[in-house]
Amino acid sequence: MPEMSKEVSEEVLLEFPEEHIAIVRINRPKAYNALNLNVRTLIAEKFDELKGREDIRAVILTGNEKSFAAGADLKEMSVLSAMDYYKIHVERLYNTFADYPRPVIAAVNGFALGGGMELAMISDIILAGKGAKFGQPEVKVGVMPGAGGSQRLVRAVGKYNAMRLCMTGMMIGADEAKSMGLVCEVLDDDKVMDRALEMARELAALPPLGLEHIKYAILHGPDMSLESALGLERKSMQVLMSSKDRAEATAAFLEKRKGTYTGE
Ligand code: CO8
């Protein structure tokens, strides 16, 4: 990896606003949070760090008010040969985030384009400001989505919407993205982070093991046969039945009190 100056190393910030919650914030405002190699590497590093933090139960991935991330850094990419690009192994960086087992909320304001939309789609829940713009414009620079943009998108919104977005490279607004099932909630632009924190708080108060198993089953089940996926679901349910958190959650319900969970 190249040497990183302090300024460069702060292109992605890891914040802990309150107990059990982390924010991964893309911080490259001069380039609309375009994803250069440093930003991609730092996002992977932050999620790697969070994997070792059992106390963190929900993560918010966000950018700034103008841009979540405007895609790959086109200036940096323009000088890469195919072999340079291959050797970067972008998929390894994205996989470090995709493998993160606990809930991730993408809080999107402004542009989520190309690699930026791909990052949002690796998240589990997408919240967007009214002014957010989504798109997979790779075709306009002679390539195609290369970090899950075509594959996660078709699984999220179906063939025809995925074809329309990837083939035309058009941008769509938050309401349209919600109507096709990509965005979960559309909020006033200045309320996106408040809502993301509120949701993260709700998630952080739930049994973490249950959330991990739900995430795994929903991510992996659809690529299996229905019978295998139902088996995966059933086995996960059986594991959860033997967890301390299940006993505590049931007792809390019966005793009309709030449960406290350890993830065991
Ligand atoms: N990469 C590098 N710099 C960027 C990027 C980007 N993706 N997006 C914006 N910037 C920079 C601009 O170069 C400009 O910098 P400067 O002030 O130094 O000239 C600054 O941000 C402001 O940008 P604009 O002046 O263009 O601002 P506007 O408000 O007019 O427009 C947009 C904002 C709509 C976000 C516009 O900047 C835009 O369309 N950006 C590019 C979006 C895009 O196509 N992203 C890439 C998608 S492709 C991908 O992610 C993977 C494939 C990459 C393959 C590359 C092969 C060469």
py3Dmol code that shows the C-alpha trace and the ligand (Angstrom):
import py3Dmol

protein = """\
ATOM      1  CA  MET A   1       0.000   0.000   0.000  1.00  0.00           C
ATOM      2  CA  PRO A   2       1.235   3.568  -0.699  1.00  0.00           C
ATOM      3  CA  GLU A   3       2.463   5.744   2.189  1.00  0.00           C
ATOM      4  CA  MET A   4      -0.488   7.672   3.630  1.00  0.00           C
ATOM      5  CA  SER A   5      -0.181  11.221   4.875  1.00  0.00           C
ATOM      6  CA  LYS A   6      -2.397  12.226   7.824  1.00  0.00           C
ATOM      7  CA  GLU A   7      -4.741  14.089   5.475  1.00  0.00           C
ATOM      8  CA  VAL A   8      -5.086  11.088   3.186  1.00  0.00           C
ATOM      9  CA  SER A   9      -5.565   8.685   6.079  1.00  0.00           C
ATOM     10  CA  GLU A  10      -8.544  10.774   7.180  1.00  0.00           C
ATOM     11  CA  GLU A  11     -10.373  10.228   3.901  1.00  0.00           C
ATOM     12  CA  VAL A  12     -12.491   7.706   5.826  1.00  0.00           C
ATOM     13  CA  LEU A  13     -13.404   8.394   9.433  1.00  0.00           C
ATOM     14  CA  LEU A  14     -14.482   5.903  12.053  1.00  0.00           C
ATOM     15  CA  GLU A  15     -16.691   7.478  14.699  1.00  0.00           C
ATOM     16  CA  PHE A  16     -18.363   6.078  17.799  1.00  0.00           C
ATOM     17  CA  PRO A  17     -21.272   8.465  18.486  1.00  0.00           C
ATOM     18  CA  GLU A  18     -22.766   6.341  21.255  1.00  0.00           C
ATOM     19  CA  GLU A  19     -22.500   2.932  22.875  1.00  0.00           C
ATOM     20  CA  HIS A  20     -22.813  -0.012  20.438  1.00  0.00           C
ATOM     21  CA  ILE A  21     -22.925   2.209  17.307  1.00  0.00           C
ATOM     22  CA  ALA A  22     -20.190   3.081  14.802  1.00  0.00           C
ATOM     23  CA  ILE A  23     -20.210   5.437  11.835  1.00  0.00           C
ATOM     24  CA  VAL A  24     -17.923   4.854   8.847  1.00  0.00           C
ATOM     25  CA  ARG A  25     -17.814   8.226   7.102  1.00  0.00           C
ATOM     26  CA  ILE A  26     -16.337   8.752   3.631  1.00  0.00           C
ATOM     27  CA  ASN A  27     -14.569  12.081   3.838  1.00  0.00           C
ATOM     28  CA  ARG A  28     -13.240  13.269   0.499  1.00  0.00           C
ATOM     29  CA  PRO A  29     -15.452  16.285  -0.089  1.00  0.00           C
ATOM     30  CA  LYS A  30     -13.291  17.927  -2.772  1.00  0.00           C
ATOM     31  CA  ALA A  31     -13.967  15.014  -5.143  1.00  0.00           C
ATOM     32  CA  TYR A  32     -17.589  14.252  -4.201  1.00  0.00           C
ATOM     33  CA  ASN A  33     -16.247  11.345  -2.137  1.00  0.00           C
ATOM     34  CA  ALA A  34     -14.966   9.596  -5.258  1.00  0.00           C
ATOM     35  CA  LEU A  35     -13.532   6.214  -4.332  1.00  0.00           C
ATOM     36  CA  ASN A  36      -9.796   6.262  -4.882  1.00  0.00           C
ATOM     37  CA  LEU A  37      -7.741   3.290  -3.786  1.00  0.00           C
ATOM     38  CA  ASN A  38      -6.998   4.937  -0.459  1.00  0.00           C
ATOM     39  CA  VAL A  39     -10.700   5.362   0.354  1.00  0.00           C
ATOM     40  CA  ARG A  40     -11.520   1.784  -0.658  1.00  0.00           C
ATOM     41  CA  THR A  41      -8.601   0.472   1.411  1.00  0.00           C
ATOM     42  CA  LEU A  42      -9.618   2.529   4.430  1.00  0.00           C
ATOM     43  CA  ILE A  43     -13.241   1.379   4.234  1.00  0.00           C
ATOM     44  CA  ALA A  44     -11.979  -2.221   4.262  1.00  0.00           C
ATOM     45  CA  GLU A  45      -9.661  -1.439   7.195  1.00  0.00           C
ATOM     46  CA  LYS A  46     -12.476   0.168   9.192  1.00  0.00           C
ATOM     47  CA  PHE A  47     -14.760  -2.831   8.710  1.00  0.00           C
ATOM     48  CA  ASP A  48     -11.888  -5.155   9.597  1.00  0.00           C
ATOM     49  CA  GLU A  49     -11.405  -3.173  12.813  1.00  0.00           C
ATOM     50  CA  LEU A  50     -15.152  -3.317  13.529  1.00  0.00           C
ATOM     51  CA  LYS A  51     -15.161  -7.097  13.109  1.00  0.00           C
ATOM     52  CA  GLY A  52     -12.987  -7.242  16.235  1.00  0.00           C
ATOM     53  CA  ARG A  53     -15.325  -4.957  18.174  1.00  0.00           C
ATOM     54  CA  GLU A  54     -18.035  -7.204  19.640  1.00  0.00           C
ATOM     55  CA  ASP A  55     -19.440  -4.183  21.474  1.00  0.00           C
ATOM     56  CA  ILE A  56     -20.453  -2.569  18.163  1.00  0.00           C
ATOM     57  CA  ARG A  57     -23.888  -3.825  17.160  1.00  0.00           C
ATOM     58  CA  ALA A  58     -24.897  -1.528  14.304  1.00  0.00           C
ATOM     59  CA  VAL A  59     -22.894   0.485  11.780  1.00  0.00           C
ATOM     60  CA  ILE A  60     -23.872   3.474   9.673  1.00  0.00           C
ATOM     61  CA  LEU A  61     -22.013   4.010   6.392  1.00  0.00           C
ATOM     62  CA  THR A  62     -22.318   7.559   5.135  1.00  0.00           C
ATOM     63  CA  GLY A  63     -20.706  10.396   3.205  1.00  0.00           C
ATOM     64  CA  ASN A  64     -21.502  14.095   3.399  1.00  0.00           C
ATOM     65  CA  GLU A  65     -24.527  16.226   2.538  1.00  0.00           C
ATOM     66  CA  LYS A  66     -23.514  16.532  -1.156  1.00  0.00           C
ATOM     67  CA  SER A  67     -22.327  13.036  -1.861  1.00  0.00           C
ATOM     68  CA  PHE A  68     -22.382   9.536  -0.435  1.00  0.00           C
ATOM     69  CA  ALA A  69     -19.770   8.567  -3.056  1.00  0.00           C
ATOM     70  CA  ALA A  70     -19.576   9.608  -6.729  1.00  0.00           C
ATOM     71  CA  GLY A  71     -18.129   6.298  -7.886  1.00  0.00           C
ATOM     72  CA  ALA A  72     -14.618   5.221  -8.718  1.00  0.00           C
ATOM     73  CA  ASP A  73     -12.043   8.005  -8.862  1.00  0.00           C
ATOM     74  CA  LEU A  74     -12.004   8.527 -12.610  1.00  0.00           C
ATOM     75  CA  LYS A  75      -8.755  10.487 -12.525  1.00  0.00           C
ATOM     76  CA  GLU A  76      -6.966   7.671 -10.724  1.00  0.00           C
ATOM     77  CA  MET A  77      -8.625   4.973 -12.840  1.00  0.00           C
ATOM     78  CA  SER A  78      -7.793   6.699 -16.133  1.00  0.00           C
ATOM     79  CA  VAL A  79      -4.085   5.849 -15.803  1.00  0.00           C
ATOM     80  CA  LEU A  80      -4.556   2.232 -14.738  1.00  0.00           C
ATOM     81  CA  SER A  81      -3.816  -0.606 -17.143  1.00  0.00           C
ATOM     82  CA  ALA A  82      -5.993  -3.711 -17.061  1.00  0.00           C
ATOM     83  CA  MET A  83      -3.193  -5.505 -15.194  1.00  0.00           C
ATOM     84  CA  ASP A  84      -2.905  -2.666 -12.626  1.00  0.00           C
ATOM     85  CA  TYR A  85      -6.653  -2.914 -12.070  1.00  0.00           C
ATOM     86  CA  TYR A  86      -6.500  -6.692 -11.736  1.00  0.00           C
ATOM     87  CA  LYS A  87      -3.694  -6.492  -9.172  1.00  0.00           C
ATOM     88  CA  ILE A  88      -5.592  -4.041  -6.982  1.00  0.00           C
ATOM     89  CA  HIS A  89      -8.194  -6.764  -6.360  1.00  0.00           C
ATOM     90  CA  VAL A  90     -10.977  -4.340  -5.540  1.00  0.00           C
ATOM     91  CA  GLU A  91     -13.184  -7.343  -4.756  1.00  0.00           C
ATOM     92  CA  ARG A  92     -11.007  -8.199  -1.742  1.00  0.00           C
ATOM     93  CA  LEU A  93     -11.537  -4.709  -0.335  1.00  0.00           C
ATOM     94  CA  TYR A  94     -15.293  -4.813  -0.929  1.00  0.00           C
ATOM     95  CA  ASN A  95     -15.521  -8.354   0.476  1.00  0.00           C
ATOM     96  CA  THR A  96     -14.068  -7.191   3.790  1.00  0.00           C
ATOM     97  CA  PHE A  97     -17.118  -4.938   4.075  1.00  0.00           C
ATOM     98  CA  ALA A  98     -19.550  -7.481   2.584  1.00  0.00           C
ATOM     99  CA  ASP A  99     -18.431 -10.099   5.140  1.00  0.00           C
ATOM    100  CA  TYR A 100     -19.116  -7.815   8.099  1.00  0.00           C
ATOM    101  CA  PRO A 101     -21.686  -9.845  10.065  1.00  0.00           C
ATOM    102  CA  ARG A 102     -23.668  -7.182  11.898  1.00  0.00           C
ATOM    103  CA  PRO A 103     -26.253  -4.726  10.495  1.00  0.00           C
ATOM    104  CA  VAL A 104     -25.051  -1.866   8.284  1.00  0.00           C
ATOM    105  CA  ILE A 105     -27.287   1.076   7.404  1.00  0.00           C
ATOM    106  CA  ALA A 106     -26.309   3.219   4.402  1.00  0.00           C
ATOM    107  CA  ALA A 107     -27.296   6.838   5.093  1.00  0.00           C
ATOM    108  CA  VAL A 108     -27.279   8.421   1.632  1.00  0.00           C
ATOM    109  CA  ASN A 109     -27.317  12.118   0.832  1.00  0.00           C
ATOM    110  CA  GLY A 110     -26.417  13.437  -2.611  1.00  0.00           C
ATOM    111  CA  PHE A 111     -24.741  11.212  -5.167  1.00  0.00           C
ATOM    112  CA  ALA A 112     -24.464   7.425  -4.855  1.00  0.00           C
ATOM    113  CA  LEU A 113     -23.036   6.609  -8.264  1.00  0.00           C
ATOM    114  CA  GLY A 114     -21.148   3.651  -9.703  1.00  0.00           C
ATOM    115  CA  GLY A 115     -18.930   2.252  -6.960  1.00  0.00           C
ATOM    116  CA  GLY A 116     -20.820   4.489  -4.515  1.00  0.00           C
ATOM    117  CA  MET A 117     -24.128   2.823  -5.312  1.00  0.00           C
ATOM    118  CA  GLU A 118     -22.344  -0.528  -5.084  1.00  0.00           C
ATOM    119  CA  LEU A 119     -21.212   0.360  -1.549  1.00  0.00           C
ATOM    120  CA  ALA A 120     -24.765   1.345  -0.599  1.00  0.00           C
ATOM    121  CA  MET A 121     -25.989  -1.991  -1.947  1.00  0.00           C
ATOM    122  CA  ILE A 122     -23.515  -3.964   0.185  1.00  0.00           C
ATOM    123  CA  SER A 123     -25.217  -2.334   3.179  1.00  0.00           C
ATOM    124  CA  ASP A 124     -28.290  -4.019   4.635  1.00  0.00           C
ATOM    125  CA  ILE A 125     -30.708  -1.098   4.775  1.00  0.00           C
ATOM    126  CA  ILE A 126     -30.575   2.032   2.595  1.00  0.00           C
ATOM    127  CA  LEU A 127     -31.978   5.325   3.894  1.00  0.00           C
ATOM    128  CA  ALA A 128     -31.903   8.276   1.519  1.00  0.00           C
ATOM    129  CA  GLY A 129     -32.461  12.005   1.584  1.00  0.00           C
ATOM    130  CA  LYS A 130     -35.018  13.431  -0.852  1.00  0.00           C
ATOM    131  CA  GLY A 131     -32.210  14.904  -2.925  1.00  0.00           C
ATOM    132  CA  ALA A 132     -30.204  11.675  -3.228  1.00  0.00           C
ATOM    133  CA  LYS A 133     -29.304  10.457  -6.713  1.00  0.00           C
ATOM    134  CA  PHE A 134     -28.516   6.844  -7.543  1.00  0.00           C
ATOM    135  CA  GLY A 135     -26.973   5.472 -10.716  1.00  0.00           C
ATOM    136  CA  GLN A 136     -24.638   2.974 -12.344  1.00  0.00           C
ATOM    137  CA  PRO A 137     -23.020   5.213 -14.985  1.00  0.00           C
ATOM    138  CA  GLU A 138     -20.070   2.885 -15.736  1.00  0.00           C
ATOM    139  CA  VAL A 139     -21.287   2.287 -19.296  1.00  0.00           C
ATOM    140  CA  LYS A 140     -20.675   5.986 -19.997  1.00  0.00           C
ATOM    141  CA  VAL A 141     -16.970   5.534 -19.279  1.00  0.00           C
ATOM    142  CA  GLY A 142     -16.754   2.407 -21.404  1.00  0.00           C
ATOM    143  CA  VAL A 143     -16.975  -0.234 -18.704  1.00  0.00           C
ATOM    144  CA  MET A 144     -19.656  -1.804 -16.542  1.00  0.00           C
ATOM    145  CA  PRO A 145     -20.343  -2.165 -12.822  1.00  0.00           C
ATOM    146  CA  GLY A 146     -17.443  -4.191 -11.471  1.00  0.00           C
ATOM    147  CA  ALA A 147     -18.034  -4.479  -7.731  1.00  0.00           C
ATOM    148  CA  GLY A 148     -21.485  -6.029  -7.552  1.00  0.00           C
ATOM    149  CA  GLY A 149     -23.450  -3.275  -9.287  1.00  0.00           C
ATOM    150  CA  SER A 150     -25.110  -5.499 -11.848  1.00  0.00           C
ATOM    151  CA  GLN A 151     -25.500  -8.554  -9.595  1.00  0.00           C
ATOM    152  CA  ARG A 152     -26.667  -7.007  -6.312  1.00  0.00           C
ATOM    153  CA  LEU A 153     -28.890  -4.640  -8.284  1.00  0.00           C
ATOM    154  CA  VAL A 154     -30.706  -7.361 -10.242  1.00  0.00           C
ATOM    155  CA  ARG A 155     -31.309  -9.261  -7.009  1.00  0.00           C
ATOM    156  CA  ALA A 156     -32.682  -6.099  -5.391  1.00  0.00           C
ATOM    157  CA  VAL A 157     -34.825  -4.598  -8.139  1.00  0.00           C
ATOM    158  CA  GLY A 158     -35.304  -7.311 -10.776  1.00  0.00           C
ATOM    159  CA  LYS A 159     -34.183  -7.681 -14.380  1.00  0.00           C
ATOM    160  CA  TYR A 160     -35.879  -4.755 -16.075  1.00  0.00           C
ATOM    161  CA  ASN A 161     -35.000  -2.056 -13.574  1.00  0.00           C
ATOM    162  CA  ALA A 162     -31.415  -3.372 -13.378  1.00  0.00           C
ATOM    163  CA  MET A 163     -31.111  -3.403 -17.172  1.00  0.00           C
ATOM    164  CA  ARG A 164     -32.503   0.120 -17.426  1.00  0.00           C
ATOM    165  CA  LEU A 165     -30.096   1.533 -14.861  1.00  0.00           C
ATOM    166  CA  CYS A 166     -26.945  -0.309 -15.974  1.00  0.00           C
ATOM    167  CA  MET A 167     -27.597   0.012 -19.724  1.00  0.00           C
ATOM    168  CA  THR A 168     -28.514   3.689 -19.803  1.00  0.00           C
ATOM    169  CA  GLY A 169     -26.271   4.859 -16.961  1.00  0.00           C
ATOM    170  CA  MET A 170     -29.104   7.207 -15.982  1.00  0.00           C
ATOM    171  CA  MET A 171     -29.503   8.727 -12.532  1.00  0.00           C
ATOM    172  CA  ILE A 172     -32.685   8.245 -10.532  1.00  0.00           C
ATOM    173  CA  GLY A 173     -33.955  10.137  -7.515  1.00  0.00           C
ATOM    174  CA  ALA A 174     -34.635   8.764  -4.047  1.00  0.00           C
ATOM    175  CA  ASP A 175     -38.405   8.342  -4.561  1.00  0.00           C
ATOM    176  CA  GLU A 176     -37.923   6.285  -7.700  1.00  0.00           C
ATOM    177  CA  ALA A 177     -35.223   4.236  -5.968  1.00  0.00           C
ATOM    178  CA  LYS A 178     -37.690   3.570  -3.161  1.00  0.00           C
ATOM    179  CA  SER A 179     -40.464   2.619  -5.564  1.00  0.00           C
ATOM    180  CA  MET A 180     -38.219  -0.057  -7.079  1.00  0.00           C
ATOM    181  CA  GLY A 181     -37.218  -1.454  -3.680  1.00  0.00           C
ATOM    182  CA  LEU A 182     -33.658  -0.174  -3.483  1.00  0.00           C
ATOM    183  CA  VAL A 183     -34.215   2.470  -0.826  1.00  0.00           C
ATOM    184  CA  CYS A 184     -36.145   1.630   2.350  1.00  0.00           C
ATOM    185  CA  GLU A 185     -37.049   5.135   3.548  1.00  0.00           C
ATOM    186  CA  VAL A 186     -36.884   8.600   1.957  1.00  0.00           C
ATOM    187  CA  LEU A 187     -36.369  11.435   4.432  1.00  0.00           C
ATOM    188  CA  ASP A 188     -35.798  15.159   4.444  1.00  0.00           C
ATOM    189  CA  ASP A 189     -32.122  15.594   3.564  1.00  0.00           C
ATOM    190  CA  ASP A 190     -31.216  16.969   6.974  1.00  0.00           C
ATOM    191  CA  LYS A 191     -32.997  14.128   8.787  1.00  0.00           C
ATOM    192  CA  VAL A 192     -31.172  11.182   7.218  1.00  0.00           C
ATOM    193  CA  MET A 193     -28.494  10.847   9.884  1.00  0.00           C
ATOM    194  CA  ASP A 194     -30.991  11.337  12.728  1.00  0.00           C
ATOM    195  CA  ARG A 195     -33.108   8.517  11.351  1.00  0.00           C
ATOM    196  CA  ALA A 196     -30.056   6.316  10.742  1.00  0.00           C
ATOM    197  CA  LEU A 197     -28.986   6.803  14.362  1.00  0.00           C
ATOM    198  CA  GLU A 198     -32.504   6.102  15.600  1.00  0.00           C
ATOM    199  CA  MET A 199     -32.616   2.871  13.593  1.00  0.00           C
ATOM    200  CA  ALA A 200     -29.085   1.904  14.686  1.00  0.00           C
ATOM    201  CA  ARG A 201     -30.185   2.400  18.293  1.00  0.00           C
ATOM    202  CA  GLU A 202     -33.191   0.104  17.734  1.00  0.00           C
ATOM    203  CA  LEU A 203     -30.962  -2.548  16.160  1.00  0.00           C
ATOM    204  CA  ALA A 204     -28.323  -2.233  18.885  1.00  0.00           C
ATOM    205  CA  ALA A 205     -30.973  -2.955  21.523  1.00  0.00           C
ATOM    206  CA  LEU A 206     -31.956  -6.266  19.885  1.00  0.00           C
ATOM    207  CA  PRO A 207     -30.250  -9.657  20.389  1.00  0.00           C
ATOM    208  CA  PRO A 208     -27.094  -9.405  18.224  1.00  0.00           C
ATOM    209  CA  LEU A 209     -26.892 -13.113  17.466  1.00  0.00           C
ATOM    210  CA  GLY A 210     -30.406 -13.063  16.010  1.00  0.00           C
ATOM    211  CA  LEU A 211     -29.483 -10.132  13.773  1.00  0.00           C
ATOM    212  CA  GLU A 212     -26.348 -11.901  12.558  1.00  0.00           C
ATOM    213  CA  HIS A 213     -28.287 -15.022  11.631  1.00  0.00           C
ATOM    214  CA  ILE A 214     -31.013 -13.010   9.890  1.00  0.00           C
ATOM    215  CA  LYS A 215     -28.356 -11.163   7.867  1.00  0.00           C
ATOM    216  CA  TYR A 216     -26.645 -14.389   6.857  1.00  0.00           C
ATOM    217  CA  ALA A 217     -29.868 -16.145   5.847  1.00  0.00           C
ATOM    218  CA  ILE A 218     -31.199 -13.211   3.821  1.00  0.00           C
ATOM    219  CA  LEU A 219     -27.856 -12.661   2.060  1.00  0.00           C
ATOM    220  CA  HIS A 220     -27.074 -16.283   1.265  1.00  0.00           C
ATOM    221  CA  GLY A 221     -30.452 -18.023   1.096  1.00  0.00           C
ATOM    222  CA  PRO A 222     -31.592 -16.580  -2.253  1.00  0.00           C
ATOM    223  CA  ASP A 223     -28.586 -18.103  -4.063  1.00  0.00           C
ATOM    224  CA  MET A 224     -29.469 -21.604  -2.816  1.00  0.00           C
ATOM    225  CA  SER A 225     -32.288 -23.924  -3.773  1.00  0.00           C
ATOM    226  CA  LEU A 226     -35.388 -23.173  -1.723  1.00  0.00           C
ATOM    227  CA  GLU A 227     -35.022 -26.479   0.102  1.00  0.00           C
ATOM    228  CA  SER A 228     -31.396 -25.752   1.094  1.00  0.00           C
ATOM    229  CA  ALA A 229     -32.252 -22.188   2.060  1.00  0.00           C
ATOM    230  CA  LEU A 230     -35.104 -23.371   4.245  1.00  0.00           C
ATOM    231  CA  GLY A 231     -32.656 -25.804   5.866  1.00  0.00           C
ATOM    232  CA  LEU A 232     -30.224 -22.953   6.521  1.00  0.00           C
ATOM    233  CA  GLU A 233     -33.032 -20.907   8.031  1.00  0.00           C
ATOM    234  CA  ARG A 234     -34.184 -23.794  10.212  1.00  0.00           C
ATOM    235  CA  LYS A 235     -30.666 -24.558  11.476  1.00  0.00           C
ATOM    236  CA  SER A 236     -30.104 -20.889  12.323  1.00  0.00           C
ATOM    237  CA  MET A 237     -33.383 -20.835  14.208  1.00  0.00           C
ATOM    238  CA  GLN A 238     -32.322 -23.942  16.153  1.00  0.00           C
ATOM    239  CA  VAL A 239     -28.987 -22.336  17.077  1.00  0.00           C
ATOM    240  CA  LEU A 240     -30.806 -19.239  18.289  1.00  0.00           C
ATOM    241  CA  MET A 241     -33.193 -21.359  20.385  1.00  0.00           C
ATOM    242  CA  SER A 242     -30.216 -22.455  22.485  1.00  0.00           C
ATOM    243  CA  SER A 243     -28.795 -18.956  22.960  1.00  0.00           C
ATOM    244  CA  LYS A 244     -28.722 -17.096  26.273  1.00  0.00           C
ATOM    245  CA  ASP A 245     -30.198 -14.085  24.511  1.00  0.00           C
ATOM    246  CA  ARG A 246     -33.268 -16.089  23.480  1.00  0.00           C
ATOM    247  CA  ALA A 247     -33.865 -17.078  27.112  1.00  0.00           C
ATOM    248  CA  GLU A 248     -33.366 -13.483  28.233  1.00  0.00           C
ATOM    249  CA  ALA A 249     -35.639 -12.070  25.481  1.00  0.00           C
ATOM    250  CA  THR A 250     -38.452 -14.485  26.365  1.00  0.00           C
ATOM    251  CA  ALA A 251     -38.078 -13.807  30.096  1.00  0.00           C
ATOM    252  CA  ALA A 252     -38.057 -10.046  29.444  1.00  0.00           C
ATOM    253  CA  PHE A 253     -41.288 -10.342  27.449  1.00  0.00           C
ATOM    254  CA  LEU A 254     -43.034 -12.389  30.117  1.00  0.00           C
ATOM    255  CA  GLU A 255     -41.809 -10.115  32.920  1.00  0.00           C
ATOM    256  CA  LYS A 256     -42.734  -6.970  30.948  1.00  0.00           C
ATOM    257  CA  ARG A 257     -39.238  -5.496  31.096  1.00  0.00           C
ATOM    258  CA  LYS A 258     -36.532  -4.540  28.603  1.00  0.00           C
ATOM    259  CA  GLY A 259     -34.068  -7.333  27.823  1.00  0.00           C
ATOM    260  CA  THR A 260     -30.318  -6.950  27.966  1.00  0.00           C
ATOM    261  CA  TYR A 261     -28.310  -9.027  25.543  1.00  0.00           C
ATOM    262  CA  THR A 262     -24.763 -10.315  25.394  1.00  0.00           C
ATOM    263  CA  GLY A 263     -24.685 -11.954  21.975  1.00  0.00           C
ATOM    264  CA  GLU A 264     -24.376 -15.420  23.495  1.00  0.00           C
TER     265      GLU A 264
END
"""
ligand_1 = """\
57
CO8
N -13.764 10.713 -9.863
C -12.880 11.722 -9.695
N -13.259 12.987 -9.454
C -14.568 13.250 -9.371
C -15.537 12.250 -9.516
C -15.105 10.921 -9.781
N -15.946 9.904 -9.891
N -16.756 12.812 -9.389
C -16.556 14.111 -9.155
N -15.237 14.389 -9.148
C -14.571 15.667 -8.985
C -14.546 16.450 -10.281
O -13.489 16.042 -11.125
C -14.366 17.859 -9.774
O -13.008 18.055 -9.407
P -12.242 19.426 -9.834
O -12.951 20.484 -9.045
O -10.830 19.168 -9.376
O -12.404 19.561 -11.310
C -15.177 17.853 -8.488
O -15.308 16.485 -8.112
C -16.557 18.432 -8.698
O -17.180 17.747 -9.779
P -18.068 18.477 -10.896
O -17.467 19.793 -11.231
O -18.278 17.517 -12.021
O -19.412 18.725 -10.072
P -20.945 18.734 -10.596
O -21.751 19.178 -9.415
O -21.073 19.468 -11.864
O -21.313 17.191 -10.898
C -21.339 14.813 -10.485
C -21.307 16.221 -9.872
C -22.685 14.557 -11.177
C -21.143 13.808 -9.348
C -20.222 14.692 -11.534
O -18.993 15.085 -10.930
C -20.048 13.311 -12.072
O -20.783 12.911 -12.993
N -19.047 12.592 -11.572
C -18.658 11.307 -12.107
C -19.665 10.199 -11.772
C -19.184 8.924 -12.353
O -19.289 8.700 -13.540
N -18.565 8.104 -11.498
C -17.845 6.925 -11.909
C -18.753 5.781 -12.110
S -17.852 4.451 -12.872
C -17.300 3.549 -11.544
O -17.591 3.818 -10.400
C -16.409 2.338 -11.794
C -15.811 2.206 -13.152
C -14.566 3.040 -13.358
C -13.840 2.734 -14.641
C -12.995 3.938 -15.075
C -12.289 3.728 -16.386
C -11.444 4.961 -16.783
"""
view = py3Dmol.view(width=600, height=400)
view.addModel(protein, "pdb")
view.setStyle({"model": 0}, {"cartoon": {"style": "trace"}})
view.addModel(ligand_1, "xyz")
view.setStyle({"model": 1}, {"stick": {}})
view.zoomTo()
view.show()
